Amino acid sequence: MKFELINRKKHMLDQSRPLPKYTLKSLRENMLVEWTYNSNAIEGNTLTISETKVVLEGITIGGKSIREHLEVINHKDAILFLEGLVQNNEPLTEWNTKNLHRLVLKNIDDENAGRYRSENVIVSGAKHRPPEHYLIKEQMEQLMKDCNGHWQKLHPIERATLLHGEFVKIHPFVDGNGRTARLLLNFELMKKGYPPVIIKKEMRPQYYDALDLAHTTGNYGDFTKLVTECVESSLDLWLSVAG
């Protein structure tokens, strides 16, 4: 992948920083709603984007399950935790990853929140089969070592894409892997000054196909292309209001 255009747009955004206070506030509020809505919708949450916004403001939607409300609230808490990690320049660790997952499943499945799975699973619709549960700890340790080690030579988009993809390939948790993977994707990007990226609900089929291709063949080309398009969309949005 060639990232010249992305690098130019990122440089333009860096030149515009610091952004005005209320511009930044509006971008962040928009990001919270869009990221939470789309990440949950990919996993089957039926709340609309406007309903998601209302739930984030503390209002309950009639006719919707408690779980769907909790998925919204929890995702916001996970983003806030993530922002804290980025601000404090925290490294990627198993501990931080488990804490992100714990927030994603808080009050939904407290027994499994923040805990690696202790059983084997298959992912419906995917050709790839996740590793045996007893291999998870070792593979997660290796993933952290790779991301903090030789992957640092890669472009931030390539590194973030690999982290997301390899994390999902391991499928370390019983539930909540997708949401956690998209949080980790943004963790790597935000650490390097990129605005958060949003994988849209409408991209779900090609998103899953690109992931499965990467997991079965090791070819991350399609997935990197998809993430790069999302990065460019976010950069374009931020540049459009940066003035």
Backbone torsions as a table, in degrees:
resi	resn	phi	psi	omega
1	MET	NA	141.2	175.0
2	LYS	-105.3	133.0	-173.5
3	PHE	-115.7	20.5	-175.3
4	GLU	-57.9	-46.3	-179.0
5	LEU	-63.4	-44.8	177.3
6	ILE	-59.1	-45.0	-178.9
7	ASN	-61.9	-39.1	178.6
8	ARG	-65.3	-45.1	-179.3
9	LYS	-66.0	-38.2	177.8
10	LYS	-64.1	-41.5	178.3
11	HIS	-62.3	-42.4	177.8
12	MET	-61.0	-41.2	178.9
13	LEU	-66.3	-42.8	178.7
14	ASP	-60.3	-36.2	178.9
15	GLN	-67.3	-26.2	-179.0
16	SER	-84.7	-9.0	-176.8
17	ARG	-82.7	151.4	-2.2
18	PRO	-74.1	141.1	177.6
19	LEU	-73.3	152.1	176.3
20	PRO	-55.5	148.1	-172.4
21	LYS	-55.1	-47.7	-175.1
22	TYR	-77.6	-26.0	172.7
23	THR	-63.9	-47.6	-179.9
24	LEU	-62.6	-41.2	179.9
25	LYS	-62.0	-43.7	-178.7
26	SER	-69.0	-38.0	176.7
27	LEU	-63.5	-41.2	-178.8
28	ARG	-67.0	-43.0	179.1
29	GLU	-63.1	-41.4	177.5
30	ASN	-62.8	-42.6	179.9
31	MET	-62.2	-43.9	-179.6
32	LEU	-57.2	-44.7	-178.9
33	VAL	-69.6	-50.8	-175.8
34	GLU	-63.2	-47.0	-178.0
35	TRP	-63.8	-47.2	-179.2
36	THR	-64.2	-46.8	-179.8
37	TYR	-59.6	-53.0	-173.8
38	ASN	-68.0	-41.5	-179.0
39	SER	-64.9	-39.6	177.5
40	ASN	-71.5	-39.6	-178.5
41	ALA	-63.9	-36.4	177.3
42	ILE	-58.1	-33.0	-178.2
43	GLU	-91.4	3.6	174.6
44	GLY	106.5	1.0	176.6
45	ASN	-64.8	132.2	-173.3
46	THR	-95.1	0.4	177.4
47	LEU	-65.3	136.1	176.1
48	THR	-74.8	172.7	179.8
49	ILE	-65.7	-37.0	178.8
50	SER	-70.3	-36.6	176.4
51	GLU	-67.0	-38.3	177.2
52	THR	-60.5	-43.4	178.7
53	LYS	-59.6	-43.2	-179.0
54	VAL	-65.4	-42.7	178.6
55	VAL	-63.8	-38.6	176.9
56	LEU	-62.9	-25.5	177.5
57	GLU	-86.0	0.1	174.2
58	GLY	96.5	14.0	-178.5
59	ILE	-105.0	141.1	-179.4
60	THR	-90.3	140.1	178.5
61	ILE	-99.7	123.5	179.4
62	GLY	-65.9	142.7	176.4
63	GLY	83.0	-1.1	178.1
64	LYS	-108.5	147.3	-174.8
65	SER	-70.7	157.9	176.1
66	ILE	-61.9	-39.9	-179.9
67	ARG	-57.6	-43.7	-177.9
68	GLU	-64.7	-36.6	175.4
69	HIS	-65.4	-45.0	-178.8
70	LEU	-64.0	-35.3	178.5
71	GLU	-61.1	-35.7	177.9
72	VAL	-70.6	-51.0	-177.9
73	ILE	-61.4	-44.7	-178.8
74	ASN	-64.0	-39.4	-178.4
75	HIS	-65.8	-38.8	176.1
76	LYS	-61.6	-44.7	179.3
77	ASP	-61.5	-38.2	179.0
78	ALA	-66.1	-38.8	177.5
79	ILE	-64.6	-43.1	179.2
80	LEU	-61.6	-41.3	177.0
81	PHE	-62.8	-43.1	179.1
82	LEU	-60.9	-45.3	178.4
83	GLU	-58.9	-38.3	177.6
84	GLY	-63.7	-41.6	177.3
85	LEU	-60.6	-43.3	-179.1
86	VAL	-65.5	-45.9	-179.0
87	GLN	-61.3	-35.3	-178.6
88	ASN	-89.4	5.9	179.5
89	ASN	54.8	41.3	-179.1
90	GLU	-74.6	145.4	177.6
91	PRO	-80.2	165.3	172.2
92	LEU	-74.7	122.9	178.7
93	THR	-138.9	163.0	173.7
94	GLU	-61.0	-38.5	-178.8
95	TRP	-60.1	-49.1	179.8
96	ASN	-65.6	-37.5	178.4
97	THR	-63.6	-44.7	178.9
98	LYS	-65.1	-36.8	178.2
99	ASN	-66.4	-39.5	175.0
100	LEU	-59.6	-46.5	180.0
101	HIS	-64.6	-38.3	178.9
102	ARG	-60.0	-39.2	178.1
103	LEU	-68.9	-37.3	-179.5
104	VAL	-62.4	-38.7	-175.6
105	LEU	-104.4	9.1	-178.4
106	LYS	-56.3	129.3	179.1
107	ASN	65.6	3.7	175.1
108	ILE	-103.2	-48.6	177.9
109	ASP	-148.2	75.1	-174.4
110	ASP	-64.8	-25.1	-179.8
111	GLU	-65.2	-36.7	-177.4
112	ASN	-104.3	-6.1	-178.1
113	ALA	-63.9	121.7	178.0
114	GLY	75.9	11.1	-179.3
115	ARG	-121.2	133.4	175.2
116	TYR	-62.1	147.5	-179.0
117	ARG	-65.9	147.7	179.9
118	SER	-113.6	21.1	178.6
119	GLU	-145.4	164.6	-179.8
120	ASN	-89.3	149.0	-178.3
121	VAL	-137.5	159.6	166.9
122	ILE	-122.9	148.8	-177.8
123	VAL	-100.0	119.5	-176.6
124	SER	-63.2	135.5	177.5
125	GLY	83.5	-3.9	-178.0
126	ALA	-109.8	143.7	176.9
127	LYS	-76.4	-34.5	-178.5
128	HIS	-71.3	138.0	174.7
129	ARG	-109.3	124.4	-179.4
130	PRO	-60.3	157.0	-178.0
131	PRO	-65.4	162.9	174.8
132	GLU	-58.4	147.4	-173.5
133	HIS	-59.8	-31.3	-176.9
134	TYR	-73.8	-8.3	177.7
135	LEU	-94.8	-8.1	-171.9
136	ILE	-61.3	-50.4	-176.8
137	LYS	-55.1	-48.5	-179.2
138	GLU	-62.9	-43.6	-177.5
139	GLN	-70.5	-34.5	177.0
140	MET	-68.8	-39.3	176.4
141	GLU	-60.3	-41.9	179.7
142	GLN	-66.7	-38.8	178.1
143	LEU	-61.0	-44.3	178.4
144	MET	-63.3	-42.1	-179.4
145	LYS	-63.4	-44.0	179.5
146	ASP	-63.4	-46.8	-176.0
147	CYS	-66.3	-38.5	179.7
148	ASN	-85.0	-8.6	-177.1
149	GLY	-108.0	-109.7	-170.9
150	HIS	-69.5	-19.7	175.9
151	TRP	-68.2	-15.0	179.6
152	GLN	-64.5	-17.8	177.6
153	LYS	-78.1	-14.9	-177.8
154	LEU	-79.4	160.8	171.3
155	HIS	-61.7	143.6	-178.4
156	PRO	-51.3	-36.0	179.6
157	ILE	-67.3	-41.8	178.2
158	GLU	-63.7	-43.4	-179.1
159	ARG	-64.8	-45.0	-179.9
160	ALA	-63.7	-39.6	179.4
161	THR	-65.1	-44.5	178.2
162	LEU	-62.8	-43.1	179.6
163	LEU	-59.5	-50.3	178.3
164	HIS	-56.7	-51.7	-174.6
165	GLY	-63.6	-46.5	-178.1
166	GLU	-70.3	-31.6	175.8
167	PHE	-63.3	-47.9	179.9
168	VAL	-65.3	-33.9	177.9
169	LYS	-60.8	-40.8	177.5
170	ILE	-71.1	-35.7	179.8
171	HIS	52.3	59.8	-168.7
172	PRO	-69.9	-19.7	-176.6
173	PHE	-113.7	158.6	178.8
174	VAL	-64.8	-39.8	-176.9
175	ASP	-145.0	160.4	175.1
176	GLY	83.6	11.3	-178.3
177	ASN	-66.5	-41.5	-178.4
178	GLY	-62.4	-48.7	179.5
179	ARG	-61.4	-42.8	-179.7
180	THR	-65.3	-40.3	179.5
181	ALA	-61.7	-40.6	-179.7
182	ARG	-71.4	-28.7	173.2
183	LEU	-68.0	-43.5	179.2
184	LEU	-65.8	-37.9	175.1
185	LEU	-53.6	-49.4	-179.0
186	ASN	-73.1	-28.4	176.7
187	PHE	-58.0	-47.6	179.9
188	GLU	-66.2	-39.5	-179.4
189	LEU	-70.9	-45.3	-177.0
190	MET	-65.0	-33.1	177.2
191	LYS	-60.1	-28.3	-179.5
192	LYS	-98.7	14.9	173.7
193	GLY	86.4	8.5	176.9
194	TYR	-81.5	145.5	172.3
195	PRO	-68.0	154.3	178.9
196	PRO	-58.3	144.1	177.9
197	VAL	-104.7	149.5	-179.0
198	ILE	-121.5	119.0	172.4
199	ILE	-85.8	113.6	-172.1
200	LYS	-73.0	148.9	177.4
201	LYS	-53.4	-38.4	-177.5
202	GLU	-65.6	-18.4	-179.4
203	MET	-88.5	1.9	-172.5
204	ARG	-51.0	-48.6	-178.1
205	PRO	-60.3	-48.8	-179.5
206	GLN	-70.8	-28.3	176.3
207	TYR	-62.9	-50.3	-180.0
208	TYR	-67.4	-39.0	178.9
209	ASP	-63.9	-43.0	-179.5
210	ALA	-65.2	-38.8	177.8
211	LEU	-65.3	-45.4	-178.1
212	ASP	-65.1	-37.3	176.4
213	LEU	-61.6	-45.1	179.2
214	ALA	-61.5	-41.2	-176.2
215	HIS	-72.1	-30.8	-176.3
216	THR	-93.9	-23.9	-176.7
217	THR	-121.0	-15.2	-174.7
218	GLY	80.4	3.6	-179.5
219	ASN	-90.2	107.9	-177.7
220	TYR	-95.3	9.9	-176.0
221	GLY	-57.2	-51.8	-178.2
222	ASP	-63.7	-41.0	-177.5
223	PHE	-69.5	-40.3	177.9
224	THR	-63.0	-39.7	178.3
225	LYS	-62.3	-43.8	179.8
226	LEU	-62.6	-46.3	-179.7
227	VAL	-65.4	-39.3	179.4
228	THR	-60.4	-41.8	177.3
229	GLU	-61.3	-40.1	178.5
230	CYS	-67.1	-39.4	177.1
231	VAL	-61.7	-45.1	-179.0
232	GLU	-63.8	-39.0	177.5
233	SER	-61.2	-43.0	178.5
234	SER	-65.5	-43.9	178.1
235	LEU	-60.8	-42.3	179.6
236	ASP	-61.8	-42.0	179.0
237	LEU	-62.3	-48.4	-178.2
238	TRP	-65.0	-39.8	178.8
239	LEU	-66.9	-33.1	-177.9
240	SER	-66.3	-26.2	179.4
241	VAL	-106.6	-6.6	-178.6
242	ALA	-71.3	-23.2	176.7
243	GLY	82.9	NA	NA
